[in-house]
Amino acid sequence: MALTFTEKNFQTEVLESTTPVLVDFWAAWCRPCHALAATIDKLNESLEGKAKVGKVNIDENGGLAATYKVSAIPTVIIFKDGKEVNRFVGLKSEEVFLEAVERVL
């Protein structure tokens, strides 16, 4: 299961991570977000040991959504060395995300 990132742990879990981090910004009321959830869980398994995979609930962590200018969900951002290196808005395939993470490994 994917990790849960919050305003309390985002700095240490994402920005200070020594491995790339894929972050899914989502909300409980968002149907496309629920459709993407299974893909995010699969990515967590596929990337185990190579990259972190986690989720940010924007309703509970609005500050993070504002900081990263998330205006539509689902939004998936890949971070490396504390910086955003790629961003996807909307539903994408597992392969698209895997290729993007592989490029920054």
Backbone as CSV, one residue per row, in Angstrom:
resi,resn,N_x,N_y,N_z,CA_x,CA_y,CA_z,C_x,C_y,C_z
1,MET,0.840,-1.193,0.000,0.000,0.000,0.000,0.882,1.252,0.000
2,ALA,0.450,2.253,-0.720,1.212,3.496,-0.831,1.289,4.199,0.520
3,LEU,2.341,4.987,0.691,2.532,5.761,1.916,1.545,6.921,1.953
4,THR,1.336,7.478,3.133,0.502,8.663,3.285,1.404,9.823,3.655
5,PHE,1.408,10.847,2.810,2.197,12.038,3.084,1.276,13.134,3.593
6,THR,1.738,13.862,4.605,0.964,14.943,5.200,1.853,16.176,5.324
7,GLU,1.251,17.269,5.746,2.041,18.483,5.958,3.098,18.258,7.040
8,LYS,2.850,17.309,7.951,3.805,17.031,9.033,5.006,16.220,8.572
9,ASN,4.807,15.284,7.641,5.925,14.409,7.257,6.466,14.660,5.848
10,PHE,5.899,15.603,5.104,6.294,15.833,3.710,7.766,16.216,3.591
11,GLN,8.236,17.069,4.480,9.631,17.519,4.439,10.584,16.325,4.534
12,THR,10.392,15.474,5.544,11.318,14.359,5.740,11.084,13.223,4.747
13,GLU,9.829,12.891,4.474,9.532,11.740,3.619,9.740,12.015,2.131
14,VAL,9.481,13.246,1.704,9.553,13.565,0.273,10.759,14.448,-0.050
15,LEU,10.808,15.618,0.542,11.834,16.592,0.166,13.239,16.173,0.573
16,GLU,13.372,15.438,1.677,14.695,14.993,2.127,14.999,13.545,1.745
17,SER,14.140,12.934,0.950,14.320,11.539,0.549,15.567,11.380,-0.317
18,THR,16.290,10.283,-0.099,17.478,9.991,-0.907,17.104,9.258,-2.197
19,THR,15.846,8.855,-2.314,15.361,8.206,-3.532,14.250,9.062,-4.132
20,PRO,13.963,8.899,-5.429,12.848,9.633,-6.020,11.537,9.290,-5.309
21,VAL,10.594,10.226,-5.334,9.300,10.029,-4.679,8.187,10.408,-5.651
22,LEU,7.254,9.493,-5.842,6.066,9.752,-6.651,4.938,10.086,-5.693
23,VAL,4.336,11.258,-5.866,3.290,11.717,-4.954,1.992,11.924,-5.727
24,ASP,0.942,11.236,-5.283,-0.394,11.352,-5.867,-1.209,12.314,-5.003
25,PHE,-1.564,13.477,-5.559,-2.442,14.421,-4.873,-3.873,14.058,-5.245
26,TRP,-4.704,13.771,-4.249,-6.037,13.233,-4.482,-7.027,13.771,-3.444
27,ALA,-8.307,13.406,-3.625,-9.349,13.712,-2.643,-10.390,12.596,-2.675
28,ALA,-11.045,12.381,-1.546,-12.016,11.292,-1.417,-13.201,11.443,-2.379
29,TRP,-13.591,12.660,-2.700,-14.747,12.911,-3.561,-14.425,12.828,-5.050
30,CYS,-13.170,12.614,-5.391,-12.710,12.646,-6.787,-12.756,11.240,-7.400
31,ARG,-13.682,11.026,-8.334,-13.812,9.699,-8.958,-12.578,9.278,-9.747
32,PRO,-11.994,10.155,-10.567,-10.768,9.737,-11.265,-9.647,9.368,-10.281
33,CYS,-9.626,10.013,-9.115,-8.607,9.673,-8.104,-8.780,8.235,-7.634
34,HIS,-10.038,7.823,-7.452,-10.295,6.441,-7.036,-9.886,5.467,-8.142
35,ALA,-10.108,5.862,-9.395,-9.706,5.016,-10.523,-8.185,4.861,-10.571
36,LEU,-7.459,5.909,-10.168,-5.996,5.873,-10.195,-5.408,5.114,-9.005
37,ALA,-6.172,4.933,-7.947,-5.667,4.332,-6.705,-5.025,2.960,-6.923
38,ALA,-5.638,2.108,-7.724,-5.076,0.772,-7.966,-3.730,0.878,-8.676
39,THR,-3.612,1.821,-9.604,-2.342,2.038,-10.310,-1.264,2.487,-9.332
40,ILE,-1.622,3.391,-8.430,-0.658,3.888,-7.442,-0.183,2.734,-6.560
41,ASP,-1.099,1.870,-6.140,-0.707,0.714,-5.315,0.209,-0.237,-6.087
42,LYS,-0.067,-0.446,-7.374,0.798,-1.297,-8.197,2.187,-0.682,-8.331
43,LEU,2.231,0.635,-8.531,3.519,1.325,-8.637,4.329,1.167,-7.359
44,ASN,3.646,1.202,-6.227,4.325,1.028,-4.946,5.046,-0.316,-4.908
45,GLU,4.388,-1.355,-5.415,5.007,-2.687,-5.459,6.143,-2.725,-6.484
46,SER,5.899,-2.185,-7.680,6.890,-2.223,-8.763,8.162,-1.460,-8.415
47,LEU,8.019,-0.375,-7.677,9.160,0.498,-7.396,9.774,0.281,-6.017
48,GLU,9.308,-0.737,-5.314,9.817,-1.001,-3.964,11.334,-1.128,-3.975
49,GLY,11.986,-0.382,-3.100,13.434,-0.403,-3.017,14.125,0.574,-3.956
50,LYS,13.381,1.117,-4.922,13.951,2.058,-5.888,13.446,3.475,-5.657
51,ALA,12.154,3.591,-5.337,11.523,4.903,-5.164,10.380,4.770,-4.169
52,LYS,10.011,5.884,-3.549,8.857,5.911,-2.646,7.626,6.285,-3.460
53,VAL,6.485,5.740,-3.047,5.208,6.063,-3.671,4.235,6.405,-2.556
54,GLY,3.601,7.559,-2.669,2.666,7.958,-1.622,1.592,8.892,-2.123
55,LYS,0.677,9.224,-1.204,-0.489,10.020,-1.538,-0.640,11.177,-0.573
56,VAL,-1.173,12.283,-1.088,-1.512,13.445,-0.268,-2.994,13.732,-0.476
57,ASN,-3.764,13.659,0.603,-5.172,14.027,0.542,-5.234,15.555,0.596
58,ILE,-5.676,16.181,-0.493,-5.630,17.648,-0.559,-6.638,18.312,0.375
59,ASP,-7.697,17.597,0.739,-8.671,18.175,1.674,-8.096,18.259,3.081
60,GLU,-7.212,17.343,3.416,-6.600,17.322,4.743,-5.267,18.060,4.765
61,ASN,-4.690,18.309,3.603,-3.364,18.940,3.493,-3.385,20.023,2.414
62,GLY,-4.296,20.967,2.592,-4.476,22.031,1.614,-3.244,22.887,1.410
63,GLY,-2.427,23.007,2.442,-1.197,23.788,2.319,-0.257,23.197,1.286
64,LEU,-0.155,21.868,1.256,0.712,21.216,0.269,0.157,21.409,-1.142
65,ALA,-1.160,21.287,-1.270,-1.781,21.498,-2.585,-1.508,22.917,-3.066
66,ALA,-1.578,23.880,-2.166,-1.325,25.279,-2.534,0.152,25.492,-2.878
67,THR,1.032,24.939,-2.061,2.472,25.094,-2.288,2.876,24.583,-3.668
68,TYR,2.311,23.446,-4.068,2.682,22.833,-5.346,1.682,23.159,-6.462
69,LYS,0.829,24.151,-6.209,-0.101,24.662,-7.225,-0.903,23.542,-7.890
70,VAL,-1.463,22.670,-7.053,-2.304,21.591,-7.546,-3.710,22.160,-7.715
71,SER,-4.116,22.358,-8.973,-5.420,22.965,-9.233,-6.419,21.974,-9.817
72,ALA,-5.957,20.803,-10.204,-6.826,19.752,-10.719,-6.307,18.428,-10.173
73,ILE,-7.223,17.525,-9.887,-6.793,16.222,-9.380,-7.434,15.123,-10.209
74,PRO,-6.796,13.960,-10.295,-5.524,13.655,-9.659,-4.344,14.356,-10.340
75,THR,-3.405,14.778,-9.520,-2.124,15.287,-9.992,-1.043,14.425,-9.369
76,VAL,-0.142,13.915,-10.189,0.972,13.112,-9.707,2.256,13.888,-9.986
77,ILE,3.031,14.110,-8.930,4.301,14.822,-9.061,5.434,13.890,-8.637
78,ILE,6.487,13.869,-9.446,7.674,13.088,-9.099,8.733,14.063,-8.599
79,PHE,9.262,13.755,-7.414,10.302,14.572,-6.795,11.611,13.806,-6.794
80,LYS,12.693,14.527,-7.018,14.035,13.960,-6.857,14.895,15.032,-6.203
81,ASP,15.614,14.639,-5.161,16.473,15.574,-4.419,15.699,16.807,-3.961
82,GLY,14.434,16.587,-3.563,13.630,17.670,-3.016,13.013,18.611,-4.031
83,LYS,13.179,18.301,-5.314,12.656,19.182,-6.351,11.695,18.431,-7.270
84,GLU,10.681,19.155,-7.745,9.755,18.569,-8.707,10.482,18.348,-10.027
85,VAL,10.411,17.117,-10.552,11.061,16.823,-11.830,10.063,16.431,-12.915
86,ASN,8.838,16.105,-12.519,7.817,15.741,-13.504,6.444,15.873,-12.877
87,ARG,5.449,16.193,-13.704,4.082,16.375,-13.217,3.118,15.823,-14.255
88,PHE,2.099,15.113,-13.765,1.049,14.554,-14.614,-0.298,14.948,-14.011
89,VAL,-1.214,15.398,-14.846,-2.556,15.738,-14.390,-3.537,14.815,-15.096
90,GLY,-4.428,14.193,-14.325,-5.405,13.272,-14.895,-4.925,11.833,-14.837
91,LEU,-5.751,10.953,-15.376,-5.430,9.526,-15.358,-4.360,9.208,-16.388
92,LYS,-3.365,8.476,-15.956,-2.302,7.995,-16.843,-2.091,6.514,-16.518
93,SER,-1.421,5.814,-17.420,-1.181,4.386,-17.214,0.005,4.160,-16.275
94,GLU,0.055,2.969,-15.735,1.174,2.576,-14.870,2.497,2.724,-15.625
95,GLU,2.490,2.372,-16.911,3.707,2.434,-17.713,4.243,3.863,-17.820
96,VAL,3.347,4.838,-17.977,3.762,6.243,-18.083,4.504,6.662,-16.815
97,PHE,3.941,6.305,-15.661,4.572,6.668,-14.398,5.886,5.916,-14.195
98,LEU,5.909,4.621,-14.536,7.134,3.834,-14.381,8.270,4.396,-15.232
99,GLU,7.971,4.746,-16.473,8.995,5.315,-17.352,9.527,6.633,-16.789
100,ALA,8.633,7.458,-16.252,9.043,8.754,-15.706,9.953,8.571,-14.498
101,VAL,9.633,7.606,-13.638,10.473,7.360,-12.463,11.806,6.748,-12.899
102,GLU,11.766,5.811,-13.827,13.000,5.169,-14.303,13.983,6.205,-14.858
103,ARG,13.455,7.253,-15.507,14.328,8.296,-16.088,15.096,9.075,-15.012
104,VAL,14.564,9.137,-13.798,15.244,9.912,-12.751,16.009,9.046,-11.752
105,LEU,15.981,7.739,-11.952,16.717,6.847,-11.038,18.209,6.916,-11.300
